[in-house]
Amino acid sequence: MVMALPKPLALDLMQTQWASQIDPVLINPIVKGVAITSVVLAANTPKTIPTTLNRTQLGWFLTDLNANAVVWRSSPSFNASNMELTASADVTINLWVF
């Protein structure tokens, strides 16, 4: 199958088209997150972790952990400077906070 090249557009039309495709990706809150690595959690002991977002975080997810453990947010709400996590077992985690 041969695909045809797109028709040439004027620069201002190309910029408008690119913006309409890229802007939704760039404004996604997950993209504006930060990676936090090598956080050591002791079993059933809450740990406060600075987020460095300079805004109230919307959520987080684990990107890696080195043991079989359940990790949960132990602070009642999100805030602009840190979060508190607890694990069911001793574990070192990496996470993405957004």
Buried (B, 14 or more C-beta within 10 A) or exposed (E): EEEEEEEEEEEEEEEEEEEEEEEEEEEEEEEEBBEBEEBEBEEEEBBEBEBEBEEEBEEBEBEEBEEEBEBEBBBEEBEEEBBBBBBBBBBBBBBBBB
